[in-house]
Amino acid sequence: FRIILEKERDHRDPVSQLFIAKSQFQQGLWGQARKTCKVLLTKYKNSPYEVDIYTLLGDCSFNEGKITLAFQNYLKARKFIDNLVYKNEIDQRLYNCIGLGLSEEKIESMLFRERNNFNRAIINLARCYQSWLKGNNYNMESMIKEIDTYFLPGKFSKIFGELKKSVDKISTQPTTFGVMIPLSG
């Protein structure tokens, strides 16, 4: 904060606003932190702090139990990250969101809008996982084929492998069904 004030900036500076939002987050004022972040996004378009803003929005949503919204914000942040260590932290957050369950309708709409191939692979993995949770084997089989493993980050390889094993196990199991045939006529 001292460095910010030395350069004769005031509370309307995006850096100080981000610090305020992070302070609100640490105090458990997630709704206020989210409002501050949204103001930052509208006032300072293409800011170098967009990654931090979207990450903070995701953290606020996650703490409020809005897992799908957190997932969406983490995906937005992921697009802007070049640092591999930071990208791995975001991937861990995405991984946690997938494990807690997401809204199928919302992730479907995210997939249609997403242009980043890495994010598309993560979304497809999330869709496949949701199908697995609901026991929808047919959708799971078709969705696992849509995941391009070239673009799937290493963090998600274990869950992909387990889903793939599950699909292969379903494919090799014999299917038994009953038929009712009338005895007369």
Residue pairs with C-beta under 8 A, 6 or more apart in sequence:
1 16
1 19
4 13
4 15
4 16
4 19
9 15
9 16
10 16
11 17
11 20
14 40
14 43
14 44
14 47
14 49
15 49
17 36
17 39
17 40
18 40
18 49
18 52
18 53
18 56
20 36
21 33
21 36
21 37
21 40
21 53
21 56
22 33
22 56
24 30
24 32
24 33
24 36
25 33
25 56
25 59
25 60
28 63
30 60
30 61
30 63
30 64
31 60
31 64
33 56
33 60
34 57
34 60
34 61
37 53
37 56
37 57
37 60
38 57
40 47
40 49
40 53
41 47
41 50
41 53
47 53
50 77
50 80
51 77
51 80
51 81
51 86
52 77
54 73
54 74
54 76
54 77
54 80
55 73
55 74
55 77
55 90
55 93
57 73
58 69
58 70
58 71
58 72
58 73
58 74
58 77
58 93
59 70
59 93
61 67
61 69
61 70
61 73
62 70
62 93
62 96
62 97
67 97
67 100
67 101
67 102
68 97
68 102
68 103
68 106
68 107
70 93
70 97
71 94
71 97
71 98
71 102
71 107
71 126
72 106
72 110
74 90
74 93
74 94
74 97
75 94
75 110
75 114
75 119
75 122
75 123
77 90
78 87
78 90
78 91
78 94
78 116
78 118
78 119
79 116
79 119
81 87
81 90
87 153
88 155
91 153
91 155
91 156
92 155
94 122
94 155
95 155
95 156
95 159
97 126
98 125
98 126
98 129
98 159
99 129
101 130
101 133
102 126
102 130
104 127
104 130
107 123
107 126
107 127
107 130
108 127
110 123
111 120
111 123
111 124
111 127
114 120
114 123
117 148
117 151
118 151
118 152
118 153
120 148
120 151
121 147
121 148
121 149
121 151
121 152
121 153
121 156
122 152
122 153
122 156
124 143
124 146
124 147
124 148
125 147
125 152
125 156
125 159
125 160
125 163
127 143
128 140
128 143
128 144
128 147
128 163
129 159
129 163
131 137
131 139
131 140
131 143
132 140
132 163
132 166
137 167
137 170
140 163
140 166
140 167
140 170
141 167
141 170
141 171
144 163
144 164
144 167
147 160
149 160
152 160
